[in-house]
């Protein structure tokens, strides 16, 4: 199937998790994981977009900032849920610091663990994609004599900014390539591919089966990988016009950090615009982001596609009636067809 096909206006997306897939429909989120015994465990929860709660959160640019924040929070909580759903072998003991922090704050230890993970992820991202590039810009400036505001009006200011932008892209590519070398992460990248194929299958109005989903590409224009690349490019373009006369490291770092919400908001609008239009320009502009996904998506097997299909069906249609449940209340499925709309388990199955 063509990897350049644009997607429809109604967006249903998802996320790969440990041995599974999360799908987000307009009003619900479903997470499905496959356990070692071959069964699929499914969780569904209601979802209300922030824009429905507060209209201003749906305004252009602002919705991109809101989306970035919700993606980070939802992504971490989804990963935590998937580990719990897989069973004890994937659960990690909280550290002494996390237990101490939970006791001091009077919070559930699971919430503290997730909070610590989010903080660490943000610190890592800021360090990798803002701190290091700002340092490279500063060192480059020193090497070419870029020490004053006057230099910004010459080739030096442009050169320093472009070097910083290319550094961000290089770090992004290197980070993704290294992650792909880890076996567990590579399997997650396969589930990422299964998610994209299933989304394409749904967007094309085909029955959700592994056979129908398999021929589609693993590269999708609305992928978070493509979004990250757009963020890098937009930030480089923005800083060619804003703050390129700043030579010192700390002011450059703080400026880039302060304008991150603007970059994220603009990048979100660019991503949506490129995904929903199909012409020569959008195909050309989408191409780099699609190619970058070759690092974060891999070809899934049929069982992985089944997991993604279950999440899509449950997110759209709800859990099957009378499904047997785990003690935690998660549904247990043995076949992806059990997730299809209208499917009902025999009454004794729920007992």
C-alpha positions in Angstrom: 0.0 0.0 0.0 1.2 3.6 -0.6 2.9 5.3 2.3 2.0 8.7 0.9 -1.8 8.4 1.3 -3.2 11.1 3.5 -5.5 10.2 6.4 -9.1 11.2 6.9 -10.4 14.0 9.1 -11.5 11.7 12.0 -8.2 10.7 13.7 -7.9 7.5 15.6 -4.4 6.9 16.8 -2.5 4.8 19.3 0.7 3.8 20.9 2.8 0.7 21.1 3.3 -0.6 24.7 5.1 -3.6 26.2 3.8 -6.6 24.3 0.7 -4.7 23.2 -1.0 -1.7 21.7 -3.1 1.2 23.0 -5.7 2.7 20.7 -7.4 6.1 21.3 -10.9 6.7 19.8 -12.8 10.0 20.2 -14.4 8.9 23.5 -12.4 5.9 24.8 -9.0 4.4 25.2 -8.3 0.7 25.0 -5.1 -1.2 25.9 -4.4 -4.8 24.9 -1.4 -6.9 25.8 -0.6 -10.5 24.9 0.5 -12.6 27.9 2.9 -15.5 27.7 0.0 -18.0 27.8 -1.2 -16.5 24.5 -4.3 -14.8 25.9 -5.1 -11.2 25.3 -5.9 -9.0 28.3 -7.9 -5.8 27.5 -8.6 -2.7 29.4 -11.0 0.1 28.3 -11.6 3.5 29.9 -13.6 6.5 28.9 -11.7 9.5 27.4 -12.8 13.1 27.1 -10.6 15.4 25.0 -9.4 18.5 26.8 -11.0 20.7 24.1 -14.4 19.3 25.2 -13.8 20.4 28.8 -12.3 23.8 27.8 -13.0 25.1 24.3 -9.9 27.3 24.4 -7.8 24.2 24.6 -9.0 23.3 21.1 -7.8 26.6 19.5 -5.0 26.3 16.9 -1.5 26.3 18.3 -2.8 25.9 21.8 -4.2 22.5 21.0 -0.7 21.4 20.0 0.8 22.4 23.4 -2.1 20.6 25.1 -1.6 17.5 22.9 2.1 17.4 23.7 1.4 17.5 27.5 -1.4 14.9 27.3 0.7 12.6 25.1 3.5 12.6 27.7 1.2 12.0 30.6 -1.0 9.4 28.8 2.1 7.7 27.3 3.6 7.1 30.7 0.4 5.9 32.4 -0.3 3.6 29.4 3.1 2.0 29.7 2.5 1.5 33.5 -0.9 -0.1 32.8 0.6 -2.4 30.2 3.2 -3.7 32.6 0.6 -4.4 35.2 -1.6 -6.2 32.7 1.3 -8.4 31.6 1.7 -9.8 35.1 4.2 -10.0 37.9 7.2 -10.8 35.7 7.1 -7.2 34.3 6.4 -5.4 37.6 9.3 -3.5 39.1 9.8 -2.9 42.8 9.6 0.9 43.6 12.9 2.3 44.8 13.5 3.4 48.4 13.4 7.0 47.3 10.0 6.5 45.6 8.6 4.8 48.7 10.0 7.6 50.9 8.5 10.2 48.6 5.1 8.5 48.6 5.1 8.4 52.4 6.1 12.1 52.7 3.5 13.3 50.2 0.8 11.0 51.4 0.3 9.7 47.8 -0.1 6.2 46.3 3.3 4.8 45.5 2.2 4.0 41.9 1.4 7.6 41.3 4.7 8.7 42.7 6.5 6.2 40.5 4.8 7.6 37.4 5.4 11.2 38.5 9.1 10.4 39.0 9.2 8.7 35.5 7.6 11.7 33.9 10.0 14.2 35.5 13.0 12.0 34.5 11.7 11.8 30.9 11.3 15.6 30.7 14.7 16.2 32.1 16.2 13.7 29.6 14.4 15.3 26.7 15.4 18.8 27.7 19.0 17.8 28.2 19.2 15.9 24.9 17.3 18.2 22.6 17.8 21.6 24.1 20.8 21.5 26.4 23.3 19.7 24.2 22.3 21.6 21.0 22.6 24.9 22.9 26.0 23.8 24.1 27.1 22.9 20.5 25.9 26.3 19.3 27.9 28.0 22.0 31.1 26.1 21.2 30.6 26.6 17.5 30.1 30.3 18.1 33.3 30.5 20.1 35.2 28.7 17.3 34.1 31.1 14.6 34.3 34.3 16.7 30.5 34.7 17.2 30.6 36.8 20.4 28.4 39.8 19.7 25.0 40.9 18.5 26.5 42.3 15.4 27.6 38.8 14.3 24.0 37.8 14.1 23.5 40.0 11.0 26.3 38.1 9.2 26.6 34.4 8.2 27.8 33.5 11.7 24.4 33.8 13.4 22.8 31.7 10.7 25.6 29.2 10.7 25.4 28.7 14.5 21.7 28.2 14.5 21.7 25.7 11.6 24.4 23.7 13.4 22.3 23.6 16.5 19.3 22.4 14.5 21.2 19.7 12.7 22.6 18.6 16.1 19.0 18.1 17.3 18.2 16.0 14.3 21.3 13.9 14.6 20.6 13.2 18.3 17.0 12.2 17.4 18.2 9.8 14.8 21.0 8.4 16.9 18.7 7.9 19.9 16.1 6.0 17.9 18.7 3.9 16.2 20.3 2.9 19.5 16.9 2.1 21.0 16.1 -0.3 18.1 19.2 -2.4 19.1 17.5 -3.4 22.4 15.5 -6.7 21.8 12.5 -5.6 23.9 12.3 -2.2 22.3 12.5 -3.8 18.8 9.5 -5.9 19.7 7.7 -2.7 20.8 8.6 -1.2 17.4 6.9 -4.2 15.8 3.8 -3.5 17.8 4.2 0.1 16.6 4.0 -1.2 13.1 1.0 -3.2 13.9 -0.7 -0.1 15.3 -0.1 1.8 12.1 -1.3 -1.0 9.8 -4.5 -1.4 11.8 -5.1 2.4 11.8 -4.7 2.3 8.0 -7.1 -0.6 7.7 -9.7 1.2 9.7 -9.2 4.5 7.7 -9.7 2.6 4.5 -13.0 1.1 5.7 -11.9 -2.5 5.5 -12.9 -5.2 8.0 -10.3 -5.4 10.7 -8.5 -8.7 10.1 -4.8 -9.5 10.1 -5.1 -10.4 6.4 -6.5 -7.0 5.5 -4.1 -5.0 7.7 -0.9 -6.8 6.8 -0.4 -5.3 3.3 -0.4 -1.7 4.6 2.8 0.2 5.2 4.1 0.7 8.8 4.7 4.4 8.0 1.9 6.8 8.9 1.8 10.6 8.5 0.4 11.3 12.0 3.0 9.3 13.9 4.8 10.9 16.9 8.1 10.1 15.2 7.2 12.4 12.3 6.0 15.0 14.9 9.4 14.9 16.6 11.2 15.6 13.3 8.8 18.5 12.5 9.5 20.0 15.9 13.2 19.9 15.2 12.8 21.6 11.8 10.3 24.2 13.0 12.6 25.1 15.9 15.6 25.6 13.6 13.5 27.9 11.3 12.1 29.9 14.3 15.5 30.5 15.8 16.8 31.8 12.5 14.6 34.8 13.2 14.4 34.9 17.0 17.5 35.0 19.3 20.2 34.2 16.8 22.1 37.2 18.0 22.6 35.6 21.4 26.0 34.1 21.8 26.1 32.9 25.5 25.0 29.4 26.3 22.6 30.0 29.2 20.5 32.7 27.4 20.2 30.5 24.3 19.2 27.5 26.4 16.6 29.5 28.3 15.2 31.0 25.1 14.8 27.7 23.4 13.2 26.2 26.5 10.8 29.2 26.8 9.7 28.9 23.2 9.2 25.2 23.2 5.4 25.5 23.6 5.3 27.8 20.5 7.3 25.3 18.5 5.2 22.4 19.7 1.9 24.3 18.8 3.1 25.2 15.3 4.5 21.7 14.7 1.2 20.1 15.6 -0.6 22.3 13.1 1.9 21.4 10.4 1.6 17.7 11.2 -2.2 17.8 10.9 -2.1 19.8 7.8 0.4 17.5 6.0 -1.6 14.4 7.1 -4.9 15.6 5.8 -3.8 16.9 2.4 -2.6 14.9 -0.5 -0.7 16.8 -3.2 2.8 17.0 -4.5 3.9 19.4 -1.8 2.5 17.5 1.1 3.9 14.2 -0.2 7.3 15.8 -0.5 7.1 17.4 3.0 5.8 14.2 4.6 8.6 12.1 3.1 11.4 12.8 5.7 9.1 12.0 8.7 7.9 8.8 7.0 11.4 7.6 6.4 12.4 8.3 10.0 9.7 5.9 11.1 11.7 3.1 9.5 13.7 3.3 12.8 10.7 3.2 15.1 8.4 0.8 13.2 9.1 -2.8 12.2 7.1 -5.4 10.4 4.7 -7.2 12.9 3.6 -10.8 12.8 0.0 -11.8 12.6 -0.4 -12.2 16.4 0.8 -8.6 16.9 -1.8 -7.4 14.3 -4.5 -9.3 16.3 -3.6 -7.4 19.4 -3.8 -4.1 17.6 -7.1 -5.0 16.1 -8.5 -5.9 19.5 -7.6 -2.5 20.8 -9.1 -0.8 17.8 -12.4 -2.7 18.1 -12.7 -2.3 21.9 -11.9 1.5 21.7 -14.6 1.9 19.0 -17.3 -0.5 20.2 -16.6 -1.4 23.8 -15.8 -4.6 25.5 -17.6 -7.8 24.5 -20.5 -8.8 26.7 -20.0 -11.5 29.3 -16.2 -11.5 28.7 -14.3 -13.4 31.4 -12.4 -11.0 33.6 -9.2 -11.0 35.6 -9.3 -10.2 39.3 -8.5 -6.6 38.3 -11.5 -6.4 36.0 -9.6 -6.7 32.7 -11.3 -8.7 29.9 -9.6 -11.9 28.7 -9.8 -12.8 25.0 -8.5 -15.8 23.2 -9.3 -14.7 19.6 -9.3 -11.2 18.0 -12.8 -11.9 16.6 -14.2 -11.9 20.1 -13.6 -8.1 20.1 -15.8 -7.4 17.1 -18.9 -5.3 17.5 -21.8 -7.2 18.8 -19.9 -10.3 20.0 -21.2 -11.8 23.1 -19.6 -14.6 25.2 -21.7 -17.4 26.5 -23.1 -16.5 29.9 -21.0 -19.1 31.6 -17.8 -17.6 30.3 -18.1 -14.6 32.7 -18.4 -16.9 35.7 
